[in-house]
Amino acid sequence: MKKLAATVFAFLFTLPCYATNIVATVNDTPISEWDVENTARLLKIQHPEKYENASAATLKKDALTNTIDNLVKIQKAASLKMKLTPQEIDNAIAHLEVQNQMPRGTFIQTLRKNNISEKTLRNQIEADLLWLGYLRSQANHVTISDASVNKKIQLIRAELTKQGVEGDSVLSWELAQGILPENVNPSTALESKSCEAFLDHISIGPHPETAQRGWVNPKNLPSELYALLSDVAVGETLGPLKTPQGMLLFMKCNVRSQRVMPTPAEVKEQMEMEQMEMLSARLLEMEKRRAAIEYK
């Protein structure tokens, strides 16, 4: 019996450090170094550009803040008798995979590949969903008047006008282009019946890297080129235009009109989202001030 007790005692002191290494508490609920490390790894996956060149100290600080925020949100929801079932969290993960066009189970596989506990992701989703429910209960604090929507629309239209946009839409051309050397007959390329065939002919020259295809705003083209291409119909070619590199050829592949001026309903929705984000930040800061947060 004494030997067993000694073994258990020794085992307790050889547990991984995250079991006892507490870095903070929120209303007496502990946050371990293990929690923070897992959150840090999750943040790196969720925001690769933000943390690609970030220092370890910055990442650790953000991870601790994120973990505290999640715990504050969950505790606030608990005080309001709000909770989620494990199935609801499973459904949220599956929905995220569908949204990102991922096969089912991809998120969990990614977590395992990056040595991240599934519990970390589930805690984050639980906090976000519960907090969203709480925000909706406070939605009466978010009111967007028709006057403010109209003012925003006027500002958007003024900015578009400054950019040279007339009306609610902009015209875009899909162009294919490339350069052939002067000693190569361009007739085959110019007689192409499709942009694919056109680019195939351009690519056989000494400058295959010049064979390009993409959408452009016609107003951003040089004025002389814009005037020439304005008379070219879809499926027709332009050229050869003599350049120092060789003969420049174009084909107009497609034309589309793209709406850039949002509708009043879209403007109002965007303004409501911005207001909700501000409300969320304000309420979270309030709850954090009320909470007993201690750093170890």
Buried (B, 14 or more C-beta within 10 A) or exposed (E): EEEEEEEEEEEEEEEEEBEEEBBBBBEEEBBBBBBBBBBBBBBBBEEEEEBEEBEEEEBBBBBBBBBBBBBBBBBBBEEEEBEBEEEEBEEBBBEBBEEEEBEEEBBBEBBEEEEBBEEBBBBBBBBEBBBEEBBEEEEEEBEBEEEEBEEBBEEBBEEBEEEEBEEBEBBBBBBBBBBBEEEBEBEBBBEBEEBEBBBBBBBEBEBEEBBEBEEBBBEEBEEEBBEBBEEBEEBEBBBBBEEEEBBBBBBBBEEEEEEEBBEEEEBBBBBBEEBBEEBBEEBBEEBBEEBEBEEE
